[in-house]
Amino acid sequence: MADFKIAVVSGDGIGPEVTRESRRVLEKIGSIYNHTFEFTEVLAGGAALDQVGECLPKSSLETCLASDSVLLGAVGGPKWEGYPGDQRPEMALLGLRKAMGLFANLRPAIIHPALSDASPIKTNIIGKSLDILIVRELTGGIYFGERGRRMGALGEEAYDVEAYSETEIRRIAVTAFEAAMKRKKRVTSIDKSNVMESGRFWRSIVKDVAKNYPEIELNHMFVDNAAMQLIKSPQQFDVILTTNMFGDILSDEAAMITGSIGLLPSASLGSSTLGMYEPVHGSAPDIAGQQKANPISSILTAAMMLRYSFALNEEADAIERAVEDTLNSGCRTEDIATEGETVLTTKQMCDEVLKHLG
Ligand code: NAD
């Protein structure tokens, strides 16, 4: 039995709808396994811009930092598109990641057997199911490197610098190897070491970290080949370890391979157990407030929180099994329903998951 404080950033669009459901699942898990989850609603994103004029108020940040974990719905939407870049709702995510020191982004790309037809890849390639975990470095590399404009030999030019320190590579590699130890014990590290010095450095540090994990099978792949291999033979991957920019691109590619964005969770972690957990999808303004959103990505996001922040593996397994059983029993929200199938609302889909949990 344990008590956990969870800061909930429901956010905008479908964020509040799906987060409401994952909270219900956590409450049920709490009652089955005797844990107390204390939820504190935190204002951030577009909702915060509307109410207090800034996307991440100081009090919201403080509540998140004082919690055991942060559960996020989604932020942003067309209403705030006219705001200057540094005031947009999405900046709340960057502010939270920075303040919480979240340098690792974990994004599973999972195909549930009941939905293998949803993948745009032929079933003979994708197989009946798929389970890849992408571990992306989140706070370094080209997105945070030196940048600017200057005059070059051919006129004005722009530049962004890819730079990685040994510390940054080592800690993200450890995250990937530790995750792989709980899975099939295979890591594929992705770089561009045939061209980039930072890629050669990345590869050498990853090899060094691997010495501490003799049970792990480590492979290296150039990013262009990895983009092809994800389509050609995705089953070869277990854990993919990569840089900020390559991870940004490959994780979206992997999400597309699964065929349903409404099913994918993600976690952002740092060196403590405090993490931020959010569905891969955005605020889906086109379906917001209509009970059409699939709550499963938020529910699986809650399962990741139990596993990675609270070390409640049995409870996380129970949620994942309940989701699998719900899908196997034919329950579908609009995004994953095929013609003729009954379409459930956001709440009804969660009701089914709760039944299977019970
Ligand atoms: P989106 O993920 O919100 O939507 C893309 C498509 O997927 C839409 O057709 C939507 O209806 C559908 N979809 C998404 N989630 C779904 C779900 N749970 N169930 C059923 N269908 C679902 O991406 P977008 O339209 O590019 O972005 C909308 C807003 O969200 C933008 O303002 C963007 O900046 C923001 N965004 C926020 C986050 C975040 O908060 N982490 C992530 C991505 C985008």
Residues whose N, C-alpha, C, O or C-beta is under 5 A from the ligand:
A	BS01	NAD	G73 A74 V75 G76 G77 P78 G262 P279 V280 H281 G282 S283 A284 P285 D286 I287 K292 A293 N294 D335
